[in-house]
Amino acid sequence: MIVFFLRHASAGQKRSNAQQDDKRPLDKEGIEQCRYVGRLLNTLDTHVDLILSSPLKRATQTASLVGNEIAYEQKIELAPALKPAADYQAFRDLLSSLRKMEAVMVVGHNPNFDRFLSLMVSNGASDAAMEMKKGSVARVEMGPKRSVLQWMITPRLVKSAYTSAQVSSLPKTSKK
């Protein structure tokens, strides 16, 4: 099974009140990050059978915006195992329940996404091997005995690539 890890995009400063923080939306930069990452995934012809998201607003918004860019038409499912304080075993159980699917996208938070991804690709040897920036996406091939990180891309890299592509496609001006 292919698992796309998508960390929620930029959502401004954390709020001290936990209930208010759960409702914190993406900021302008976060919305832009989602568009860039979604467009890249669309360019890579990414298709997923299911998008699962943490129930927190910034994660559901990220899931929705990226889902729109890749033409995902089903309902995004909310999964408590993707909340910031979720544990690895709950996450593994969630993935186990989906093992018959070809590709899924999970949308969540740090610090647990760094841990989950690290534990998966190191076969449990390290919980600090990977670092996901806000709005990053990673593609992992999950097998019965081991999982392999295929790639990980940050929104800054995607934006830079798009900006470079746009500049290089501009008509050249001749000097007179």
MARBA-3410 file (N, C-alpha, C, O; in Angstrom, 1 decimal):
176
0.8,-1.2,0.0,0.0,0.0,0.0,0.9,1.2,0.0,1.9,1.3,0.6 ~ 0.5,2.2,-0.7,1.2,3.5,-0.7,0.5,4.4,0.3,-0.8,4.6,0.3 ~ 1.3,5.0,1.1,0.8,6.0,2.2,1.4,7.3,1.9,2.6,7.5,1.9 ~ 0.6,8.3,1.6,1.0,9.7,1.5,0.8,10.4,2.8,-0.3,10.5,3.3 ~ 1.9,10.8,3.4,1.9,11.6,4.7,1.8,13.0,4.3,2.6,13.5,3.5
0.8,13.7,4.7,0.7,15.2,4.5,0.5,15.9,5.8,-0.5,15.8,6.5 ~ 1.6,16.7,6.1,1.5,17.5,7.4,0.7,18.7,7.1,0.8,19.3,6.0 ~ -0.2,19.1,8.0,-1.0,20.3,7.7,-0.2,21.5,7.4,1.0,21.6,7.9 ~ -0.7,22.4,6.6,0.0,23.6,6.2,0.0,24.6,7.3,-0.5,24.4,8.3 ~ 0.7,25.7,7.0,0.9,26.8,7.9,-0.5,27.3,8.5,-1.4,27.6,7.7
-0.5,27.5,9.8,-1.8,27.9,10.4,-1.5,29.0,11.5,-2.2,29.1,12.5 ~ -0.4,29.7,11.4,-0.1,30.8,12.3,0.4,30.2,13.7,0.8,29.1,13.8 ~ 0.3,31.0,14.7,0.8,30.7,16.0,-0.2,29.8,16.8,-1.4,30.0,16.7 ~ 0.4,28.9,17.5,-0.4,28.0,18.4,-1.1,28.8,19.4,-0.6,29.8,20.0 ~ -2.3,28.4,19.8,-3.1,29.2,20.8,-3.0,28.4,22.1,-2.9,27.2,22.1
-2.9,29.2,23.2,-2.8,28.6,24.5,-4.0,27.7,25.0,-3.8,26.8,25.7 ~ -5.1,28.1,24.6,-6.4,27.4,24.9,-6.5,26.2,23.9,-6.6,26.4,22.7 ~ -6.5,25.0,24.4,-6.5,23.8,23.5,-7.7,23.7,22.6,-7.6,23.4,21.5 ~ -8.9,24.1,23.2,-10.1,24.0,22.3,-10.0,25.1,21.2,-10.5,24.8,20.1 ~ -9.5,26.2,21.5,-9.4,27.2,20.4,-8.3,26.8,19.4,-8.5,27.1,18.2
-7.2,26.2,19.9,-6.2,25.8,19.0,-6.7,24.7,18.1,-6.3,24.6,16.9 ~ -7.6,23.8,18.5,-8.1,22.8,17.7,-8.9,23.4,16.5,-9.0,22.8,15.4 ~ -9.4,24.6,16.7,-10.2,25.3,15.6,-9.4,26.3,14.8,-9.9,27.0,14.0 ~ -8.1,26.3,15.0,-7.2,27.2,14.3,-7.2,26.9,12.8,-6.8,25.8,12.5 ~ -7.5,27.9,12.0,-7.5,27.6,10.5,-6.2,27.9,9.9,-5.3,28.4,10.5
-6.1,27.5,8.7,-4.9,27.8,7.9,-4.8,29.3,7.7,-5.8,30.0,7.6 ~ -3.6,29.8,7.6,-3.4,31.2,7.2,-3.2,31.3,5.7,-3.3,30.3,5.0 ~ -3.0,32.5,5.3,-2.8,32.7,3.8,-1.7,31.9,3.2,-1.8,31.3,2.2 ~ -0.6,31.8,3.9,0.6,31.1,3.5,0.2,29.6,3.4,0.6,28.9,2.5 ~ -0.5,29.1,4.4,-0.9,27.7,4.4,-1.8,27.3,3.2,-1.7,26.2,2.6
-2.7,28.2,2.9,-3.6,28.0,1.7,-2.8,27.9,0.5,-3.0,27.0,-0.4 ~ -1.8,28.8,0.3,-0.9,28.8,-0.8,-0.1,27.5,-0.8,0.1,26.9,-1.9 ~ 0.4,27.0,0.3,1.2,25.8,0.4,0.4,24.6,-0.1,0.9,23.8,-0.8 ~ -0.9,24.6,0.3,-1.8,23.5,-0.1,-1.9,23.5,-1.6,-1.9,22.4,-2.3 ~ -2.1,24.6,-2.2,-2.3,24.7,-3.7,-1.0,24.2,-4.4,-1.1,23.4,-5.4
0.2,24.6,-4.0,1.4,24.2,-4.6,1.6,22.7,-4.5,1.9,22.0,-5.4 ~ 1.4,22.2,-3.3,1.6,20.7,-3.0,0.5,19.9,-3.8,0.8,18.9,-4.4 ~ -0.7,20.4,-3.8,-1.8,19.7,-4.5,-1.5,19.7,-6.0,-1.8,18.7,-6.7 ~ -1.1,20.8,-6.5,-0.8,20.8,-8.0,0.4,19.9,-8.3,0.3,19.2,-9.4 ~ 1.4,19.8,-7.5,2.5,18.9,-7.7,1.9,17.5,-7.7,2.3,16.7,-8.6
1.1,17.1,-6.7,0.6,15.8,-6.7,-0.3,15.5,-7.9,-0.3,14.3,-8.4 ~ -1.0,16.5,-8.3,-1.8,16.3,-9.5,-0.9,16.1,-10.8,-1.2,15.2,-11.6 ~ 0.2,16.8,-10.9,1.1,16.7,-12.0,1.7,15.3,-11.9,2.0,14.7,-13.0 ~ 1.9,14.7,-10.7,2.5,13.4,-10.6,1.4,12.3,-10.8,1.7,11.1,-10.5 ~ 0.2,12.7,-11.2,-0.9,11.8,-11.4,-1.3,11.0,-10.1,-1.5,9.8,-10.2
-1.3,11.7,-9.0,-1.5,11.0,-7.7,-3.0,10.7,-7.6,-3.9,11.6,-7.7 ~ -3.3,9.5,-7.3,-4.7,9.1,-7.0,-4.7,8.3,-5.7,-3.8,7.5,-5.4 ~ -5.6,8.6,-4.8,-5.8,7.9,-3.6,-7.2,7.4,-3.4,-8.1,7.9,-3.9 ~ -7.2,6.2,-2.8,-8.5,5.6,-2.5,-9.3,6.3,-1.4,-10.5,6.3,-1.3 ~ -8.5,6.9,-0.5,-9.1,7.5,0.7,-8.2,8.5,1.3,-7.0,8.4,1.3
-8.8,9.6,1.7,-8.1,10.7,2.5,-8.6,10.6,3.9,-9.8,10.8,4.1 ~ -7.7,10.4,4.9,-8.0,10.5,6.3,-7.3,11.7,6.9,-6.2,12.0,6.6 ~ -8.1,12.4,7.8,-7.5,13.6,8.4,-7.7,13.6,9.9,-8.7,13.0,10.4 ~ -6.8,14.2,10.5,-7.1,14.6,11.9,-8.3,15.5,11.9,-8.6,16.2,11.0 ~ -9.1,15.4,13.0,-10.3,16.2,13.1,-10.1,17.7,13.3,-11.0,18.5,13.3
-8.8,18.1,13.6,-8.5,19.5,13.8,-8.7,20.3,12.5,-8.3,19.9,11.4 ~ -9.2,21.6,12.6,-9.5,22.4,11.5,-8.4,22.5,10.5,-8.6,22.4,9.3 ~ -7.2,22.9,10.9,-6.1,23.1,10.0,-5.8,21.9,9.2,-5.3,22.0,8.0 ~ -5.9,20.7,9.8,-5.7,19.4,9.0,-6.8,19.2,8.0,-6.6,18.8,6.9 ~ -8.1,19.4,8.5,-9.2,19.1,7.5,-9.2,20.1,6.4,-9.5,19.7,5.2
-8.8,21.3,6.6,-8.6,22.3,5.5,-7.5,21.9,4.6,-7.7,22.0,3.3 ~ -6.4,21.4,5.1,-5.3,21.0,4.3,-5.8,19.8,3.4,-5.5,19.8,2.2 ~ -6.4,18.8,4.0,-6.9,17.7,3.3,-7.9,18.1,2.2,-7.8,17.5,1.1 ~ -8.8,19.0,2.5,-9.8,19.4,1.5,-9.1,20.2,0.3,-9.4,19.9,-0.8 ~ -8.2,21.1,0.6,-7.6,21.9,-0.5,-6.7,21.0,-1.4,-6.8,21.1,-2.6
-5.9,20.1,-0.8,-5.1,19.2,-1.5,-5.9,18.2,-2.3,-5.7,17.9,-3.4 ~ -7.0,17.7,-1.6,-7.9,16.8,-2.2,-8.5,17.4,-3.5,-8.7,16.7,-4.5 ~ -8.9,18.6,-3.4,-9.5,19.3,-4.6,-8.5,19.3,-5.7,-8.9,19.1,-6.9 ~ -7.3,19.6,-5.4,-6.3,19.7,-6.5,-6.0,18.4,-7.2,-5.7,18.3,-8.4 ~ -6.2,17.3,-6.5,-5.9,16.0,-7.1,-7.2,15.3,-7.5,-7.3,14.1,-7.8
-8.3,16.1,-7.5,-9.6,15.6,-8.0,-10.2,14.5,-7.2,-10.8,13.6,-7.7 ~ -9.9,14.5,-5.9,-10.5,13.5,-4.9,-12.0,13.9,-4.7,-12.2,15.0,-4.3 ~ -12.9,13.0,-5.0,-14.3,13.3,-4.9,-15.1,12.7,-3.8,-16.3,12.9,-3.6 ~ -14.4,11.8,-3.0,-15.1,11.2,-1.9,-15.0,12.0,-0.7,-14.4,13.1,-0.6 ~ -15.7,11.5,0.4,-15.7,12.2,1.6,-14.4,12.0,2.3,-13.8,10.9,2.3
-13.8,13.1,2.9,-12.6,12.9,3.7,-13.1,12.4,5.1,-13.9,12.9,5.7 ~ -12.4,11.3,5.5,-12.8,10.7,6.8,-11.9,11.3,7.9,-10.7,11.5,7.7 ~ -12.5,11.5,9.1,-11.8,12.0,10.2,-11.3,10.8,11.1,-12.0,9.8,11.3 ~ -10.0,10.9,11.5,-9.4,9.8,12.3,-8.7,10.3,13.5,-7.7,11.0,13.4 ~ -9.3,10.0,14.7,-8.6,10.4,15.9,-7.1,9.9,16.0,-6.3,10.6,16.7
-6.8,8.9,15.3,-5.4,8.4,15.4,-4.4,9.3,14.7,-3.2,9.0,14.6 ~ -4.9,10.4,14.1,-4.1,11.4,13.4,-4.0,12.7,14.2,-3.4,13.7,13.7 ~ -4.6,12.7,15.4,-4.6,13.9,16.2,-3.1,14.1,16.7,-2.4,13.2,16.8 ~ -2.8,15.4,17.2,-1.4,15.6,17.6,-0.9,14.7,18.7,0.3,14.4,18.8 ~ -1.8,14.3,19.6,-1.3,13.5,20.8,-1.5,12.0,20.5,-1.4,11.2,21.4
-1.9,11.6,19.3,-2.2,10.2,19.0,-0.9,9.3,19.2,0.2,9.9,19.0 ~ -1.0,8.1,19.5,0.1,7.2,19.6,0.3,6.4,18.4,-0.6,6.2,17.6 ~ 1.5,5.8,18.3,1.9,5.1,17.1,1.1,3.8,16.9,0.8,3.5,15.8 ~ 0.8,3.1,18.0,0.0,1.9,17.8,-1.4,2.2,17.3,-1.9,1.4,16.4 ~ -2.0,3.3,17.7,-3.3,3.6,17.1,-3.2,3.9,15.6,-4.0,3.6,14.8
-2.1,4.6,15.3,-1.8,4.9,13.8,-1.6,3.6,13.1,-2.1,3.4,12.0 ~ -0.8,2.7,13.6,-0.5,1.4,12.9,-1.8,0.6,12.8,-2.1,0.0,11.7 ~ -2.7,0.6,13.8,-4.0,-0.1,13.7,-4.8,0.5,12.6,-5.5,-0.2,11.9 ~ -4.8,1.9,12.5,-5.6,2.5,11.4,-5.1,2.1,10.1,-5.9,1.7,9.2 ~ -3.8,2.1,9.8,-3.2,1.6,8.6,-3.5,0.1,8.3,-3.8,-0.2,7.2
-3.5,-0.6,9.3,-3.8,-2.1,9.2,-5.2,-2.3,8.7,-5.5,-3.2,7.9 ~ -6.1,-1.5,9.2,-7.5,-1.6,8.8,-7.7,-1.2,7.3,-8.8,-1.5,6.7 ~ -6.7,-0.6,6.7,-6.8,-0.1,5.3,-5.9,-0.9,4.4,-5.8,-0.5,3.2 ~ -5.3,-1.9,4.8,-4.3,-2.6,4.0,-4.7,-3.1,2.7,-3.9,-3.4,1.8 ~ -6.0,-3.2,2.4,-6.5,-3.7,1.1,-6.6,-2.6,0.1,-6.8,-2.8,-1.1
-6.4,-1.4,0.6,-6.4,-0.2,-0.4,-5.1,-0.1,-1.1,-4.0,-0.5,-0.5 ~ -5.1,0.5,-2.2,-3.9,0.7,-3.0,-3.1,1.9,-2.5,-1.9,1.9,-2.4 ~ -3.8,3.0,-2.3,-3.2,4.3,-1.8,-4.1,5.1,-0.9,-5.3,5.2,-1.2 ~ -3.5,5.6,0.2,-4.2,6.4,1.1,-3.4,7.6,1.4,-2.2,7.6,1.3 ~ -4.1,8.7,1.8,-3.4,9.9,2.3,-3.8,10.2,3.7,-5.0,10.2,4.0
-2.8,10.4,4.6,-3.1,10.7,6.0,-2.7,12.1,6.2,-1.5,12.5,5.8 ~ -3.5,12.9,6.8,-3.2,14.3,7.1,-3.2,14.6,8.6,-4.2,14.3,9.3 ~ -2.1,15.0,9.1,-2.0,15.2,10.5,-1.0,16.3,10.9,-0.7,17.3,10.2 ~ -0.3,16.0,12.1,0.4,17.1,12.8,1.8,16.5,13.3,2.0,15.3,13.3 ~ 2.6,17.5,13.6,3.8,17.1,14.4,3.5,17.4,15.9,2.6,18.2,16.2
4.1,16.7,16.8,5.4,15.9,16.6,5.1,14.5,16.2,6.0,13.8,15.8 ~ 3.8,14.0,16.2,3.6,12.6,15.9,3.9,12.2,14.5,4.3,11.1,14.2 ~ 3.7,13.1,13.5,4.0,12.7,12.1,5.5,12.4,11.9,5.9,11.5,11.2 ~ 6.4,13.2,12.5,7.8,13.0,12.4,8.1,11.6,13.0,8.8,10.8,12.4 ~ 7.5,11.3,14.2,7.7,10.0,14.8,7.1,8.9,14.0,7.8,7.9,13.8
5.9,9.0,13.5,5.2,7.9,12.8,6.0,7.6,11.5,6.3,6.4,11.3 ~ 6.4,8.6,10.8,7.2,8.4,9.6,8.5,7.8,9.9,9.0,6.8,9.2 ~ 9.2,8.3,10.9,10.5,7.7,11.3,10.4,6.3,11.7,11.2,5.5,11.2 ~ 9.5,5.9,12.5,9.3,4.6,13.0,9.0,3.6,11.8,9.4,2.5,11.7 ~ 8.1,4.1,10.9,7.8,3.3,9.7,9.0,3.0,8.8,9.2,1.8,8.5
9.7,4.0,8.5,10.8,3.8,7.5,12.1,3.2,8.2,13.0,2.7,7.5 ~ 12.2,3.3,9.5,13.4,2.7,10.1,13.0,1.3,10.7,13.8,0.7,11.4 ~ 11.8,0.8,10.4,11.3,-0.5,10.9,11.4,-0.5,12.5,11.8,-1.5,13.1 ~ 11.0,0.6,13.1,10.9,0.7,14.5,12.2,1.1,15.2,12.3,1.2,16.4 ~ 13.3,1.2,14.5,14.6,1.5,15.1,14.8,2.9,15.6,15.6,3.1,16.5
14.1,3.9,15.0,14.3,5.3,15.4,13.0,6.0,15.3,12.2,5.8,14.3 ~ 12.8,6.9,16.3,11.6,7.7,16.2,11.9,9.2,15.9,11.1,10.1,16.0 ~ 13.2,9.4,15.5,13.6,10.8,15.2,14.5,10.8,13.9,15.4,11.6,13.8 ~ 14.2,10.0,12.9,15.0,10.0,11.7,14.5,10.9,10.6,15.2,11.2,9.7 ~ 13.2,11.4,10.8,12.6,12.2,9.7,12.1,13.5,10.3,11.7,13.6,11.5
12.0,14.6,9.5,11.4,15.8,9.9,10.5,16.3,8.8,11.0,16.6,7.7 ~ 9.3,16.5,9.1,8.3,17.0,8.1,8.0,18.5,8.5,7.5,18.8,9.6 ~ 8.2,19.3,7.5,7.9,20.7,7.7,6.4,20.9,7.4,5.8,20.0,6.8 ~ 5.8,22.0,7.8,4.4,22.3,7.6,4.1,22.2,6.1,4.8,22.9,5.3 ~ 3.1,21.5,5.7,2.7,21.4,4.3,3.5,20.4,3.5,3.3,20.3,2.3
4.4,19.7,4.1,5.2,18.7,3.4,4.4,17.4,3.1,3.4,17.1,3.8 ~ 4.8,16.7,2.1,4.2,15.5,1.7,5.3,14.4,1.5,6.3,14.7,0.9 ~ 5.0,13.2,2.0,6.0,12.1,1.8,5.2,10.9,1.2,4.0,10.7,1.6 ~ 5.9,10.2,0.4,5.3,9.0,-0.2,6.0,7.8,0.3,7.3,7.7,0.2 ~ 5.3,6.9,1.0,5.9,5.7,1.6,5.2,4.5,1.0,4.0,4.4,0.9
6.1,3.5,0.5,5.6,2.2,0.1,5.6,1.3,1.3,6.7,0.9,1.8 ~ 4.4,1.0,1.8,4.3,0.2,3.0,4.1,-1.3,2.6,3.1,-1.7,1.9 ~ 5.0,-2.1,3.1,5.0,-3.5,2.8,4.8,-4.3,4.0,4.7,-3.7,5.1 ~ 4.6,-5.6,3.9,4.3,-6.5,5.1,5.5,-6.5,6.1,5.4,-6.7,7.3 ~ 6.8,-6.4,5.5,7.9,-6.5,6.4,8.7,-5.2,6.6,9.4,-5.1,7.6
8.6,-4.3,5.6,9.2,-3.0,5.8,8.5,-2.0,5.0,7.8,-2.3,4.0 ~ 8.8,-0.7,5.3,8.3,0.4,4.6,9.4,1.2,4.0,10.4,1.4,4.7 ~ 9.2,1.7,2.8,10.3,2.5,2.2,9.8,3.9,1.8,8.8,4.0,1.2 ~ 10.6,4.9,2.2,10.3,6.2,1.8,10.7,6.4,0.4,11.9,6.2,0.0 ~ 9.7,6.7,-0.5,10.0,7.0,-1.9,10.5,8.4,-2.1,11.5,8.6,-2.9
9.8,9.4,-1.5,10.3,10.8,-1.6,9.5,11.6,-0.5,8.5,11.2,0.0 ~ 10.1,12.8,-0.2,9.4,13.8,0.6,9.7,15.1,0.0,10.8,15.4,-0.4 ~ 8.7,16.0,-0.1,8.8,17.3,-0.7,8.2,18.3,0.2,7.1,18.1,0.8 ~ 8.9,19.4,0.3,8.4,20.6,1.1,7.7,21.6,0.2,8.0,21.6,-1.0 ~ 6.8,22.4,0.8,6.1,23.4,-0.1,7.1,24.4,-0.6,6.9,24.9,-1.7
8.2,24.7,0.1,9.2,25.7,-0.4,9.8,25.2,-1.6,10.0,25.9,-2.6 ~ 10.1,23.9,-1.7,10.7,23.3,-2.9,9.8,23.3,-4.0,10.2,23.6,-5.2 ~ 8.5,23.0,-3.8,7.5,23.0,-4.9,7.3,24.4,-5.4,7.3,24.6,-6.6 ~ 7.2,25.4,-4.5,7.0,26.8,-4.9,8.2,27.2,-5.8,8.1,27.9,-6.8 ~ 9.4,26.9,-5.3,10.6,27.2,-6.0,10.7,26.6,-7.4,11.0,27.3,-8.4
10.3,25.4,-7.5,10.2,24.7,-8.8,9.2,25.4,-9.8,9.5,25.6,-10.9 ~ 8.0,25.7,-9.2,7.0,26.4,-10.1,7.5,27.8,-10.5,7.3,28.2,-11.6 ~ 8.1,28.5,-9.6,8.5,29.8,-9.9,9.6,29.8,-11.0,9.6,30.6,-11.9 ~ 10.6,28.8,-10.8,11.6,28.7,-11.8,11.0,28.3,-13.2,11.5,28.8,-14.2 ~ 10.1,27.4,-13.2,9.4,27.0,-14.4,8.7,28.1,-15.1,8.8,28.3,-16.3
8.1,28.9,-14.3,7.3,30.1,-14.9,8.3,31.1,-15.5,8.1,31.6,-16.6 ~ 9.4,31.3,-14.8,10.4,32.3,-15.3,11.1,31.8,-16.5,11.3,32.5,-17.5 ~ 11.4,30.5,-16.5,12.1,29.9,-17.7,11.2,29.8,-18.9,11.7,29.7,-20.1 ~ 9.9,29.9,-18.7,8.9,29.8,-19.9,8.6,31.2,-20.4,7.9,31.3,-21.4 ~ 9.1,32.2,-19.8,8.8,33.6,-20.3,9.6,33.8,-21.5,10.7,33.3,-21.7
9.1,34.6,-22.5,9.8,34.9,-23.7,11.1,35.6,-23.4,11.2,36.5,-22.5 ~ 12.2,35.3,-24.1,13.4,35.9,-23.9,13.4,37.3,-24.6,12.9,37.4,-25.7 ~ 14.0,38.3,-24.0,14.1,39.6,-24.6,15.5,39.8,-25.2,16.4,39.3,-24.6 ~ 15.5,40.3,-26.3,16.8,40.6,-26.9,17.3,41.9,-26.5,16.6,42.9,-26.4 ~ 18.6,42.0,-26.4,19.3,43.3,-26.0,19.6,44.0,-27.3,20.1,43.5,-28.3
19.3,45.3,-27.3,19.6,46.1,-28.5,20.6,47.1,-28.2,21.0,47.9,-29.0
END
